[in-house]
Amino acid sequence: MTVSISITLDDELGAELNNAVAGSNRSAFVAEAIRDYLDRRAVADAAAWHASLTGPDAEVFTDFNAEW
């Protein structure tokens, strides 16, 4: 599925994007940045969930991580 997004950048951010892209595909560059953000968010969400474990679940998770 393809999704179209319209983003208005302020002058400073627009200039930074133009410099970062350096003549390549702006859409691909922005898509990669979004993917990176979503990956980091998923990792942060997983870490928060792991931190919320208590009791036997926390013990199992601690034991599992000890092997790594």
mmCIF file as Biopython writes it, N, C-alpha, C and O atoms, coordinates in Angstrom:
data_model
#
loop_
_atom_site.group_PDB
_atom_site.id
_atom_site.type_symbol
_atom_site.label_atom_id
_atom_site.label_alt_id
_atom_site.label_comp_id
_atom_site.label_asym_id
_atom_site.label_entity_id
_atom_site.label_seq_id
_atom_site.pdbx_PDB_ins_code
_atom_site.Cartn_x
_atom_site.Cartn_y
_atom_site.Cartn_z
_atom_site.occupancy
_atom_site.B_iso_or_equiv
_atom_site.auth_seq_id
_atom_site.auth_asym_id
_atom_site.pdbx_PDB_model_num
ATOM 1   N N  . MET A ? 1  ? 0.841  -1.157  0.000  1.0 0.0 1  A 1 
ATOM 2   C CA . MET A ? 1  ? 0.000  0.000   0.000  1.0 0.0 1  A 1 
ATOM 3   C C  . MET A ? 1  ? 0.898  1.236   0.000  1.0 0.0 1  A 1 
ATOM 4   O O  . MET A ? 1  ? 1.920  1.274   0.685  1.0 0.0 1  A 1 
ATOM 5   N N  . THR A ? 2  ? 0.514  2.215   -0.755 1.0 0.0 2  A 1 
ATOM 6   C CA . THR A ? 2  ? 1.232  3.474   -0.804 1.0 0.0 2  A 1 
ATOM 7   C C  . THR A ? 2  ? 0.382  4.546   -0.157 1.0 0.0 2  A 1 
ATOM 8   O O  . THR A ? 2  ? -0.826 4.622   -0.385 1.0 0.0 2  A 1 
ATOM 9   N N  . VAL A ? 3  ? 1.021  5.369   0.648  1.0 0.0 3  A 1 
ATOM 10  C CA . VAL A ? 3  ? 0.340  6.466   1.322  1.0 0.0 3  A 1 
ATOM 11  C C  . VAL A ? 3  ? 1.004  7.758   0.896  1.0 0.0 3  A 1 
ATOM 12  O O  . VAL A ? 3  ? 2.228  7.831   0.785  1.0 0.0 3  A 1 
ATOM 13  N N  . SER A ? 4  ? 0.214  8.753   0.665  1.0 0.0 4  A 1 
ATOM 14  C CA . SER A ? 4  ? 0.746  10.058  0.294  1.0 0.0 4  A 1 
ATOM 15  C C  . SER A ? 4  ? 0.586  11.006  1.476  1.0 0.0 4  A 1 
ATOM 16  O O  . SER A ? 4  ? -0.478 11.074  2.093  1.0 0.0 4  A 1 
ATOM 17  N N  . ILE A ? 5  ? 1.655  11.736  1.784  1.0 0.0 5  A 1 
ATOM 18  C CA . ILE A ? 5  ? 1.636  12.680  2.895  1.0 0.0 5  A 1 
ATOM 19  C C  . ILE A ? 5  ? 2.090  14.039  2.369  1.0 0.0 5  A 1 
ATOM 20  O O  . ILE A ? 5  ? 2.994  14.125  1.537  1.0 0.0 5  A 1 
ATOM 21  N N  . SER A ? 6  ? 1.464  15.077  2.855  1.0 0.0 6  A 1 
ATOM 22  C CA . SER A ? 6  ? 1.908  16.430  2.520  1.0 0.0 6  A 1 
ATOM 23  C C  . SER A ? 6  ? 2.482  17.057  3.787  1.0 0.0 6  A 1 
ATOM 24  O O  . SER A ? 6  ? 1.810  17.129  4.816  1.0 0.0 6  A 1 
ATOM 25  N N  . ILE A ? 7  ? 3.735  17.512  3.698  1.0 0.0 7  A 1 
ATOM 26  C CA . ILE A ? 7  ? 4.412  18.092  4.854  1.0 0.0 7  A 1 
ATOM 27  C C  . ILE A ? 7  ? 4.899  19.488  4.477  1.0 0.0 7  A 1 
ATOM 28  O O  . ILE A ? 7  ? 5.517  19.676  3.429  1.0 0.0 7  A 1 
ATOM 29  N N  . THR A ? 8  ? 4.622  20.448  5.326  1.0 0.0 8  A 1 
ATOM 30  C CA . THR A ? 8  ? 5.129  21.797  5.118  1.0 0.0 8  A 1 
ATOM 31  C C  . THR A ? 8  ? 6.298  22.006  6.069  1.0 0.0 8  A 1 
ATOM 32  O O  . THR A ? 8  ? 6.157  21.883  7.285  1.0 0.0 8  A 1 
ATOM 33  N N  . LEU A ? 9  ? 7.454  22.325  5.496  1.0 0.0 9  A 1 
ATOM 34  C CA . LEU A ? 9  ? 8.660  22.516  6.293  1.0 0.0 9  A 1 
ATOM 35  C C  . LEU A ? 9  ? 8.936  24.005  6.462  1.0 0.0 9  A 1 
ATOM 36  O O  . LEU A ? 9  ? 8.706  24.807  5.557  1.0 0.0 9  A 1 
ATOM 37  N N  . ASP A ? 10 ? 9.436  24.351  7.644  1.0 0.0 10 A 1 
ATOM 38  C CA . ASP A ? 10 ? 9.885  25.735  7.790  1.0 0.0 10 A 1 
ATOM 39  C C  . ASP A ? 10 ? 11.182 25.893  6.991  1.0 0.0 10 A 1 
ATOM 40  O O  . ASP A ? 10 ? 11.777 24.903  6.564  1.0 0.0 10 A 1 
ATOM 41  N N  . ASP A ? 11 ? 11.611 27.123  6.794  1.0 0.0 11 A 1 
ATOM 42  C CA . ASP A ? 11 ? 12.779 27.390  5.945  1.0 0.0 11 A 1 
ATOM 43  C C  . ASP A ? 11 ? 14.033 26.661  6.429  1.0 0.0 11 A 1 
ATOM 44  O O  . ASP A ? 11 ? 14.784 26.107  5.626  1.0 0.0 11 A 1 
ATOM 45  N N  . GLU A ? 12 ? 14.253 26.665  7.728  1.0 0.0 12 A 1 
ATOM 46  C CA . GLU A ? 12 ? 15.458 26.040  8.277  1.0 0.0 12 A 1 
ATOM 47  C C  . GLU A ? 12 ? 15.455 24.533  8.053  1.0 0.0 12 A 1 
ATOM 48  O O  . GLU A ? 12 ? 16.453 23.964  7.609  1.0 0.0 12 A 1 
ATOM 49  N N  . LEU A ? 13 ? 14.337 23.890  8.360  1.0 0.0 13 A 1 
ATOM 50  C CA . LEU A ? 13 ? 14.254 22.439  8.173  1.0 0.0 13 A 1 
ATOM 51  C C  . LEU A ? 13 ? 14.306 22.084  6.692  1.0 0.0 13 A 1 
ATOM 52  O O  . LEU A ? 13 ? 14.912 21.080  6.319  1.0 0.0 13 A 1 
ATOM 53  N N  . GLY A ? 14 ? 13.680 22.890  5.850  1.0 0.0 14 A 1 
ATOM 54  C CA . GLY A ? 14 ? 13.734 22.657  4.413  1.0 0.0 14 A 1 
ATOM 55  C C  . GLY A ? 14 ? 15.164 22.718  3.892  1.0 0.0 14 A 1 
ATOM 56  O O  . GLY A ? 14 ? 15.569 21.898  3.068  1.0 0.0 14 A 1 
ATOM 57  N N  . ALA A ? 15 ? 15.922 23.691  4.375  1.0 0.0 15 A 1 
ATOM 58  C CA . ALA A ? 15 ? 17.322 23.809  3.964  1.0 0.0 15 A 1 
ATOM 59  C C  . ALA A ? 15 ? 18.132 22.610  4.448  1.0 0.0 15 A 1 
ATOM 60  O O  . ALA A ? 15 ? 18.973 22.096  3.711  1.0 0.0 15 A 1 
ATOM 61  N N  . GLU A ? 16 ? 17.887 22.161  5.677  1.0 0.0 16 A 1 
ATOM 62  C CA . GLU A ? 16 ? 18.602 20.991  6.204  1.0 0.0 16 A 1 
ATOM 63  C C  . GLU A ? 16 ? 18.281 19.751  5.384  1.0 0.0 16 A 1 
ATOM 64  O O  . GLU A ? 16 ? 19.166 18.950  5.086  1.0 0.0 16 A 1 
ATOM 65  N N  . LEU A ? 17 ? 17.000 19.593  5.018  1.0 0.0 17 A 1 
ATOM 66  C CA . LEU A ? 17 ? 16.604 18.446  4.202  1.0 0.0 17 A 1 
ATOM 67  C C  . LEU A ? 17 ? 17.283 18.508  2.841  1.0 0.0 17 A 1 
ATOM 68  O O  . LEU A ? 17 ? 17.797 17.496  2.364  1.0 0.0 17 A 1 
ATOM 69  N N  . ASN A ? 18 ? 17.293 19.668  2.215  1.0 0.0 18 A 1 
ATOM 70  C CA . ASN A ? 18 ? 17.953 19.802  0.912  1.0 0.0 18 A 1 
ATOM 71  C C  . ASN A ? 18 ? 19.438 19.468  1.003  1.0 0.0 18 A 1 
ATOM 72  O O  . ASN A ? 18 ? 19.981 18.809  0.116  1.0 0.0 18 A 1 
ATOM 73  N N  . ASN A ? 19 ? 20.091 19.914  2.062  1.0 0.0 19 A 1 
ATOM 74  C CA . ASN A ? 19 ? 21.511 19.602  2.241  1.0 0.0 19 A 1 
ATOM 75  C C  . ASN A ? 19 ? 21.729 18.110  2.472  1.0 0.0 19 A 1 
ATOM 76  O O  . ASN A ? 19 ? 22.667 17.524  1.931  1.0 0.0 19 A 1 
ATOM 77  N N  . ALA A ? 20 ? 20.870 17.505  3.268  1.0 0.0 20 A 1 
ATOM 78  C CA . ALA A ? 20 ? 21.012 16.080  3.581  1.0 0.0 20 A 1 
ATOM 79  C C  . ALA A ? 20 ? 20.763 15.217  2.349  1.0 0.0 20 A 1 
ATOM 80  O O  . ALA A ? 20 ? 21.459 14.226  2.128  1.0 0.0 20 A 1 
ATOM 81  N N  . VAL A ? 21 ? 19.781 15.591  1.557  1.0 0.0 21 A 1 
ATOM 82  C CA . VAL A ? 21 ? 19.427 14.811  0.377  1.0 0.0 21 A 1 
ATOM 83  C C  . VAL A ? 21 ? 20.486 14.963  -0.713 1.0 0.0 21 A 1 
ATOM 84  O O  . VAL A ? 21 ? 20.772 14.014  -1.443 1.0 0.0 21 A 1 
ATOM 85  N N  . ALA A ? 22 ? 21.057 16.141  -0.817 1.0 0.0 22 A 1 
ATOM 86  C CA . ALA A ? 22 ? 22.134 16.429  -1.766 1.0 0.0 22 A 1 
ATOM 87  C C  . ALA A ? 22 ? 21.828 15.943  -3.184 1.0 0.0 22 A 1 
ATOM 88  O O  . ALA A ? 22 ? 22.649 15.279  -3.818 1.0 0.0 22 A 1 
ATOM 89  N N  . GLY A ? 23 ? 20.643 16.283  -3.665 1.0 0.0 23 A 1 
ATOM 90  C CA . GLY A ? 23 ? 20.288 15.961  -5.041 1.0 0.0 23 A 1 
ATOM 91  C C  . GLY A ? 23 ? 19.673 14.594  -5.251 1.0 0.0 23 A 1 
ATOM 92  O O  . GLY A ? 23 ? 19.285 14.271  -6.373 1.0 0.0 23 A 1 
ATOM 93  N N  . SER A ? 24 ? 19.571 13.783  -4.220 1.0 0.0 24 A 1 
ATOM 94  C CA . SER A ? 24 ? 18.959 12.456  -4.400 1.0 0.0 24 A 1 
ATOM 95  C C  . SER A ? 24 ? 17.452 12.544  -4.157 1.0 0.0 24 A 1 
ATOM 96  O O  . SER A ? 24 ? 16.893 13.640  -4.114 1.0 0.0 24 A 1 
ATOM 97  N N  . ASN A ? 25 ? 16.815 11.434  -4.005 1.0 0.0 25 A 1 
ATOM 98  C CA . ASN A ? 25 ? 15.368 11.340  -3.904 1.0 0.0 25 A 1 
ATOM 99  C C  . ASN A ? 25 ? 14.883 11.788  -2.520 1.0 0.0 25 A 1 
ATOM 100 O O  . ASN A ? 25 ? 15.102 11.095  -1.526 1.0 0.0 25 A 1 
ATOM 101 N N  . ARG A ? 26 ? 14.223 12.953  -2.464 1.0 0.0 26 A 1 
ATOM 102 C CA . ARG A ? 26 ? 13.722 13.478  -1.186 1.0 0.0 26 A 1 
ATOM 103 C C  . ARG A ? 26 ? 12.710 12.530  -0.552 1.0 0.0 26 A 1 
ATOM 104 O O  . ARG A ? 26 ? 12.740 12.310  0.659  1.0 0.0 26 A 1 
ATOM 105 N N  . SER A ? 27 ? 11.814 11.969  -1.364 1.0 0.0 27 A 1 
ATOM 106 C CA . SER A ? 27 ? 10.782 11.071  -0.830 1.0 0.0 27 A 1 
ATOM 107 C C  . SER A ? 27 ? 11.406 9.846   -0.179 1.0 0.0 27 A 1 
ATOM 108 O O  . SER A ? 27 ? 10.981 9.433   0.900  1.0 0.0 27 A 1 
ATOM 109 N N  . ALA A ? 28 ? 12.404 9.263   -0.822 1.0 0.0 28 A 1 
ATOM 110 C CA . ALA A ? 28 ? 13.077 8.092   -0.263 1.0 0.0 28 A 1 
ATOM 111 C C  . ALA A ? 28 ? 13.789 8.454   1.032  1.0 0.0 28 A 1 
ATOM 112 O O  . ALA A ? 28 ? 13.782 7.678   1.988  1.0 0.0 28 A 1 
ATOM 113 N N  . PHE A ? 29 ? 14.402 9.629   1.064  1.0 0.0 29 A 1 
ATOM 114 C CA . PHE A ? 29 ? 15.111 10.080  2.261  1.0 0.0 29 A 1 
ATOM 115 C C  . PHE A ? 29 ? 14.133 10.235  3.429  1.0 0.0 29 A 1 
ATOM 116 O O  . PHE A ? 29 ? 14.415 9.782   4.539  1.0 0.0 29 A 1 
ATOM 117 N N  . VAL A ? 30 ? 12.989 10.872  3.183  1.0 0.0 30 A 1 
ATOM 118 C CA . VAL A ? 30 ? 11.983 11.074  4.231  1.0 0.0 30 A 1 
ATOM 119 C C  . VAL A ? 30 ? 11.390 9.732   4.657  1.0 0.0 30 A 1 
ATOM 120 O O  . VAL A ? 30 ? 11.158 9.509   5.845  1.0 0.0 30 A 1 
ATOM 121 N N  . ALA A ? 31 ? 11.143 8.839   3.702  1.0 0.0 31 A 1 
ATOM 122 C CA . ALA A ? 31 ? 10.611 7.518   4.033  1.0 0.0 31 A 1 
ATOM 123 C C  . ALA A ? 31 ? 11.561 6.757   4.951  1.0 0.0 31 A 1 
ATOM 124 O O  . ALA A ? 31 ? 11.128 6.111   5.905  1.0 0.0 31 A 1 
ATOM 125 N N  . GLU A ? 32 ? 12.861 6.836   4.657  1.0 0.0 32 A 1 
ATOM 126 C CA . GLU A ? 32 ? 13.857 6.170   5.503  1.0 0.0 32 A 1 
ATOM 127 C C  . GLU A ? 32 ? 13.862 6.765   6.903  1.0 0.0 32 A 1 
ATOM 128 O O  . GLU A ? 32 ? 13.989 6.031   7.883  1.0 0.0 32 A 1 
ATOM 129 N N  . ALA A ? 33 ? 13.725 8.076   7.014  1.0 0.0 33 A 1 
ATOM 130 C CA . ALA A ? 33 ? 13.680 8.728   8.327  1.0 0.0 33 A 1 
ATOM 131 C C  . ALA A ? 33 ? 12.455 8.276   9.116  1.0 0.0 33 A 1 
ATOM 132 O O  . ALA A ? 33 ? 12.534 8.074   10.328 1.0 0.0 33 A 1 
ATOM 133 N N  . ILE A ? 34 ? 11.334 8.119   8.436  1.0 0.0 34 A 1 
ATOM 134 C CA . ILE A ? 34 ? 10.112 7.652   9.104  1.0 0.0 34 A 1 
ATOM 135 C C  . ILE A ? 34 ? 10.297 6.214   9.568  1.0 0.0 34 A 1 
ATOM 136 O O  . ILE A ? 34 ? 9.921  5.869   10.688 1.0 0.0 34 A 1 
ATOM 137 N N  . ARG A ? 35 ? 10.878 5.370   8.710  1.0 0.0 35 A 1 
ATOM 138 C CA . ARG A ? 35 ? 11.127 3.976   9.111  1.0 0.0 35 A 1 
ATOM 139 C C  . ARG A ? 35 ? 12.039 3.914   10.335 1.0 0.0 35 A 1 
ATOM 140 O O  . ARG A ? 35 ? 11.790 3.146   11.264 1.0 0.0 35 A 1 
ATOM 141 N N  . ASP A ? 36 ? 13.091 4.721   10.329 1.0 0.0 36 A 1 
ATOM 142 C CA . ASP A ? 36 ? 14.026 4.761   11.454 1.0 0.0 36 A 1 
ATOM 143 C C  . ASP A ? 36 ? 13.301 5.179   12.730 1.0 0.0 36 A 1 
ATOM 144 O O  . ASP A ? 36 ? 13.512 4.583   13.786 1.0 0.0 36 A 1 
ATOM 145 N N  . TYR A ? 37 ? 12.453 6.192   12.639 1.0 0.0 37 A 1 
ATOM 146 C CA . TYR A ? 37 ? 11.690 6.648   13.802 1.0 0.0 37 A 1 
ATOM 147 C C  . TYR A ? 37 ? 10.785 5.529   14.322 1.0 0.0 37 A 1 
ATOM 148 O O  . TYR A ? 37 ? 10.737 5.275   15.525 1.0 0.0 37 A 1 
ATOM 149 N N  . LEU A ? 38 ? 10.073 4.865   13.418 1.0 0.0 38 A 1 
ATOM 150 C CA . LEU A ? 38 ? 9.162  3.802   13.847 1.0 0.0 38 A 1 
ATOM 151 C C  . LEU A ? 38 ? 9.917  2.635   14.472 1.0 0.0 38 A 1 
ATOM 152 O O  . LEU A ? 38 ? 9.446  2.041   15.442 1.0 0.0 38 A 1 
ATOM 153 N N  . ASP A ? 39 ? 11.094 2.299   13.922 1.0 0.0 39 A 1 
ATOM 154 C CA . ASP A ? 39 ? 11.916 1.236   14.510 1.0 0.0 39 A 1 
ATOM 155 C C  . ASP A ? 39 ? 12.350 1.608   15.925 1.0 0.0 39 A 1 
ATOM 156 O O  . ASP A ? 39 ? 12.263 0.787   16.838 1.0 0.0 39 A 1 
ATOM 157 N N  . ARG A ? 40 ? 12.822 2.855   16.110 1.0 0.0 40 A 1 
ATOM 158 C CA . ARG A ? 40 ? 13.249 3.305   17.442 1.0 0.0 40 A 1 
ATOM 159 C C  . ARG A ? 40 ? 12.074 3.328   18.395 1.0 0.0 40 A 1 
ATOM 160 O O  . ARG A ? 40 ? 12.223 2.992   19.570 1.0 0.0 40 A 1 
ATOM 161 N N  . ARG A ? 41 ? 10.912 3.717   17.910 1.0 0.0 41 A 1 
ATOM 162 C CA . ARG A ? 41 ? 9.712  3.753   18.756 1.0 0.0 41 A 1 
ATOM 163 C C  . ARG A ? 41 ? 9.322  2.336   19.189 1.0 0.0 41 A 1 
ATOM 164 O O  . ARG A ? 41 ? 8.949  2.113   20.341 1.0 0.0 41 A 1 
ATOM 165 N N  . ALA A ? 42 ? 9.412  1.388   18.263 1.0 0.0 42 A 1 
ATOM 166 C CA . ALA A ? 42 ? 9.090  -0.002  18.590 1.0 0.0 42 A 1 
ATOM 167 C C  . ALA A ? 42 ? 10.039 -0.531  19.659 1.0 0.0 42 A 1 
ATOM 168 O O  . ALA A ? 42 ? 9.609  -1.226  20.580 1.0 0.0 42 A 1 
ATOM 169 N N  . VAL A ? 43 ? 11.319 -0.210  19.544 1.0 0.0 43 A 1 
ATOM 170 C CA . VAL A ? 43 ? 12.298 -0.647  20.540 1.0 0.0 43 A 1 
ATOM 171 C C  . VAL A ? 43 ? 11.995 -0.008  21.892 1.0 0.0 43 A 1 
ATOM 172 O O  . VAL A ? 43 ? 12.060 -0.677  22.923 1.0 0.0 43 A 1 
ATOM 173 N N  . ALA A ? 44 ? 11.666 1.274   21.894 1.0 0.0 44 A 1 
ATOM 174 C CA . ALA A ? 44 ? 11.340 1.967   23.150 1.0 0.0 44 A 1 
ATOM 175 C C  . ALA A ? 44 ? 10.085 1.378   23.778 1.0 0.0 44 A 1 
ATOM 176 O O  . ALA A ? 44 ? 10.022 1.202   24.995 1.0 0.0 44 A 1 
ATOM 177 N N  . ASP A ? 45 ? 9.086  1.072   22.957 1.0 0.0 45 A 1 
ATOM 178 C CA . ASP A ? 45 ? 7.852  0.465   23.477 1.0 0.0 45 A 1 
ATOM 179 C C  . ASP A ? 45 ? 8.131  -0.913  24.076 1.0 0.0 45 A 1 
ATOM 180 O O  . ASP A ? 45 ? 7.592  -1.260  25.127 1.0 0.0 45 A 1 
ATOM 181 N N  . ALA A ? 46 ? 8.972  -1.693  23.406 1.0 0.0 46 A 1 
ATOM 182 C CA . ALA A ? 46 ? 9.317  -3.020  23.918 1.0 0.0 46 A 1 
ATOM 183 C C  . ALA A ? 46 ? 10.072 -2.904  25.239 1.0 0.0 46 A 1 
ATOM 184 O O  . ALA A ? 46 ? 9.813  -3.666  26.170 1.0 0.0 46 A 1 
ATOM 185 N N  . ALA A ? 47 ? 10.997 -1.964  25.325 1.0 0.0 47 A 1 
ATOM 186 C CA . ALA A ? 47 ? 11.756 -1.768  26.565 1.0 0.0 47 A 1 
ATOM 187 C C  . ALA A ? 47 ? 10.838 -1.367  27.706 1.0 0.0 47 A 1 
ATOM 188 O O  . ALA A ? 47 ? 10.993 -1.842  28.831 1.0 0.0 47 A 1 
ATOM 189 N N  . ALA A ? 48 ? 9.878  -0.491  27.417 1.0 0.0 48 A 1 
ATOM 190 C CA . ALA A ? 48 ? 8.919  -0.078  28.452 1.0 0.0 48 A 1 
ATOM 191 C C  . ALA A ? 48 ? 8.064  -1.261  28.893 1.0 0.0 48 A 1 
ATOM 192 O O  . ALA A ? 48 ? 7.772  -1.412  30.080 1.0 0.0 48 A 1 
ATOM 193 N N  . TRP A ? 49 ? 7.664  -2.097  27.942 1.0 0.0 49 A 1 
ATOM 194 C CA . TRP A ? 49 ? 6.861  -3.268  28.305 1.0 0.0 49 A 1 
ATOM 195 C C  . TRP A ? 49 ? 7.685  -4.220  29.172 1.0 0.0 49 A 1 
ATOM 196 O O  . TRP A ? 49 ? 7.193  -4.733  30.177 1.0 0.0 49 A 1 
ATOM 197 N N  . HIS A ? 50 ? 8.933  -4.453  28.783 1.0 0.0 50 A 1 
ATOM 198 C CA . HIS A ? 50 ? 9.787  -5.335  29.579 1.0 0.0 50 A 1 
ATOM 199 C C  . HIS A ? 50 ? 9.975  -4.778  30.987 1.0 0.0 50 A 1 
ATOM 200 O O  . HIS A ? 50 ? 9.981  -5.536  31.957 1.0 0.0 50 A 1 
ATOM 201 N N  . ALA A ? 51 ? 10.127 -3.471  31.105 1.0 0.0 51 A 1 
ATOM 202 C CA . ALA A ? 51 ? 10.313 -2.842  32.416 1.0 0.0 51 A 1 
ATOM 203 C C  . ALA A ? 51 ? 9.065  -2.951  33.275 1.0 0.0 51 A 1 
ATOM 204 O O  . ALA A ? 51 ? 9.147  -2.865  34.500 1.0 0.0 51 A 1 
ATOM 205 N N  . SER A ? 52 ? 7.913  -3.141  32.649 1.0 0.0 52 A 1 
ATOM 206 C CA . SER A ? 52 ? 6.660  -3.219  33.410 1.0 0.0 52 A 1 
ATOM 207 C C  . SER A ? 52 ? 6.385  -4.618  33.956 1.0 0.0 52 A 1 
ATOM 208 O O  . SER A ? 52 ? 5.461  -4.803  34.748 1.0 0.0 52 A 1 
ATOM 209 N N  . LEU A ? 53 ? 7.181  -5.603  33.540 1.0 0.0 53 A 1 
ATOM 210 C CA . LEU A ? 53 ? 6.955  -6.976  34.001 1.0 0.0 53 A 1 
ATOM 211 C C  . LEU A ? 53 ? 7.214  -7.095  35.501 1.0 0.0 53 A 1 
ATOM 212 O O  . LEU A ? 53 ? 8.135  -6.485  36.042 1.0 0.0 53 A 1 
ATOM 213 N N  . THR A ? 54 ? 6.388  -7.887  36.146 1.0 0.0 54 A 1 
ATOM 214 C CA . THR A ? 54 ? 6.543  -8.128  37.583 1.0 0.0 54 A 1 
ATOM 215 C C  . THR A ? 54 ? 6.380  -9.614  37.872 1.0 0.0 54 A 1 
ATOM 216 O O  . THR A ? 54 ? 5.914  -10.381 37.029 1.0 0.0 54 A 1 
ATOM 217 N N  . GLY A ? 55 ? 6.769  -9.997  39.066 1.0 0.0 55 A 1 
ATOM 218 C CA . GLY A ? 55 ? 6.567  -11.366 39.531 1.0 0.0 55 A 1 
ATOM 219 C C  . GLY A ? 55 ? 7.234  -12.396 38.647 1.0 0.0 55 A 1 
ATOM 220 O O  . GLY A ? 55 ? 8.356  -12.194 38.183 1.0 0.0 55 A 1 
ATOM 221 N N  . PRO A ? 56 ? 6.532  -13.523 38.410 1.0 0.0 56 A 1 
ATOM 222 C CA . PRO A ? 56 ? 7.105  -14.613 37.620 1.0 0.0 56 A 1 
ATOM 223 C C  . PRO A ? 56 ? 7.508  -14.190 36.206 1.0 0.0 56 A 1 
ATOM 224 O O  . PRO A ? 56 ? 8.509  -14.667 35.671 1.0 0.0 56 A 1 
ATOM 225 N N  . ASP A ? 57 ? 6.725  -13.296 35.606 1.0 0.0 57 A 1 
ATOM 226 C CA . ASP A ? 57 ? 7.068  -12.843 34.256 1.0 0.0 57 A 1 
ATOM 227 C C  . ASP A ? 57 ? 8.417  -12.128 34.250 1.0 0.0 57 A 1 
ATOM 228 O O  . ASP A ? 57 ? 9.233  -12.340 33.354 1.0 0.0 57 A 1 
ATOM 229 N N  . ALA A ? 58 ? 8.645  -11.290 35.242 1.0 0.0 58 A 1 
ATOM 230 C CA . ALA A ? 58 ? 9.918  -10.571 35.343 1.0 0.0 58 A 1 
ATOM 231 C C  . ALA A ? 58 ? 11.065 -11.554 35.572 1.0 0.0 58 A 1 
ATOM 232 O O  . ALA A ? 58 ? 12.153 -11.385 35.022 1.0 0.0 58 A 1 
ATOM 233 N N  . GLU A ? 59 ? 10.817 -12.577 36.381 1.0 0.0 59 A 1 
ATOM 234 C CA . GLU A ? 59 ? 11.860 -13.574 36.640 1.0 0.0 59 A 1 
ATOM 235 C C  . GLU A ? 59 ? 12.228 -14.330 35.365 1.0 0.0 59 A 1 
ATOM 236 O O  . GLU A ? 59 ? 13.408 -14.541 35.086 1.0 0.0 59 A 1 
ATOM 237 N N  . VAL A ? 60 ? 11.228 -14.737 34.596 1.0 0.0 60 A 1 
ATOM 238 C CA . VAL A ? 60 ? 11.476 -15.451 33.345 1.0 0.0 60 A 1 
ATOM 239 C C  . VAL A ? 60 ? 12.255 -14.557 32.389 1.0 0.0 60 A 1 
ATOM 240 O O  . VAL A ? 60 ? 13.192 -15.011 31.733 1.0 0.0 60 A 1 
ATOM 241 N N  . PHE A ? 61 ? 11.869 -13.296 32.311 1.0 0.0 61 A 1 
ATOM 242 C CA . PHE A ? 61 ? 12.557 -12.363 31.419 1.0 0.0 61 A 1 
ATOM 243 C C  . PHE A ? 61 ? 14.007 -12.160 31.867 1.0 0.0 61 A 1 
ATOM 244 O O  . PHE A ? 61 ? 14.909 -12.119 31.030 1.0 0.0 61 A 1 
ATOM 245 N N  . THR A ? 62 ? 14.237 -12.035 33.160 1.0 0.0 62 A 1 
ATOM 246 C CA . THR A ? 62 ? 15.589 -11.859 33.687 1.0 0.0 62 A 1 
ATOM 247 C C  . THR A ? 62 ? 16.436 -13.084 33.373 1.0 0.0 62 A 1 
ATOM 248 O O  . THR A ? 62 ? 17.584 -12.963 32.946 1.0 0.0 62 A 1 
ATOM 249 N N  . ASP A ? 63 ? 15.852 -14.280 33.590 1.0 0.0 63 A 1 
ATOM 250 C CA . ASP A ? 63 ? 16.582 -15.521 33.286 1.0 0.0 63 A 1 
ATOM 251 C C  . ASP A ? 63 ? 16.920 -15.620 31.792 1.0 0.0 63 A 1 
ATOM 252 O O  . ASP A ? 63 ? 18.025 -16.015 31.419 1.0 0.0 63 A 1 
ATOM 253 N N  . PHE A ? 64 ? 15.965 -15.260 30.960 1.0 0.0 64 A 1 
ATOM 254 C CA . PHE A ? 64 ? 16.175 -15.300 29.514 1.0 0.0 64 A 1 
ATOM 255 C C  . PHE A ? 64 ? 17.316 -14.354 29.124 1.0 0.0 64 A 1 
ATOM 256 O O  . PHE A ? 64 ? 18.195 -14.725 28.346 1.0 0.0 64 A 1 
ATOM 257 N N  . ASN A ? 65 ? 17.297 -13.144 29.660 1.0 0.0 65 A 1 
ATOM 258 C CA . ASN A ? 65 ? 18.325 -12.162 29.327 1.0 0.0 65 A 1 
ATOM 259 C C  . ASN A ? 65 ? 19.704 -12.544 29.865 1.0 0.0 65 A 1 
ATOM 260 O O  . ASN A ? 65 ? 20.722 -12.146 29.298 1.0 0.0 65 A 1 
ATOM 261 N N  . ALA A ? 66 ? 19.742 -13.311 30.953 1.0 0.0 66 A 1 
ATOM 262 C CA . ALA A ? 66 ? 21.014 -13.725 31.533 1.0 0.0 66 A 1 
ATOM 263 C C  . ALA A ? 66 ? 21.810 -14.594 30.546 1.0 0.0 66 A 1 
ATOM 264 O O  . ALA A ? 66 ? 23.041 -14.602 30.571 1.0 0.0 66 A 1 
ATOM 265 N N  . GLU A ? 67 ? 21.098 -15.318 29.685 1.0 0.0 67 A 1 
ATOM 266 C CA . GLU A ? 67 ? 21.766 -16.180 28.706 1.0 0.0 67 A 1 
ATOM 267 C C  . GLU A ? 67 ? 22.434 -15.371 27.613 1.0 0.0 67 A 1 
ATOM 268 O O  . GLU A ? 67 ? 23.327 -15.880 26.936 1.0 0.0 67 A 1 
ATOM 269 N N  . TRP A ? 68 ? 22.032 -14.139 27.423 1.0 0.0 68 A 1 
ATOM 270 C CA . TRP A ? 68 ? 22.565 -13.325 26.342 1.0 0.0 68 A 1 
ATOM 271 C C  . TRP A ? 68 ? 23.778 -12.614 26.837 1.0 0.0 68 A 1 
ATOM 272 O O  . TRP A ? 68 ? 24.401 -11.861 26.089 1.0 0.0 68 A 1 
#
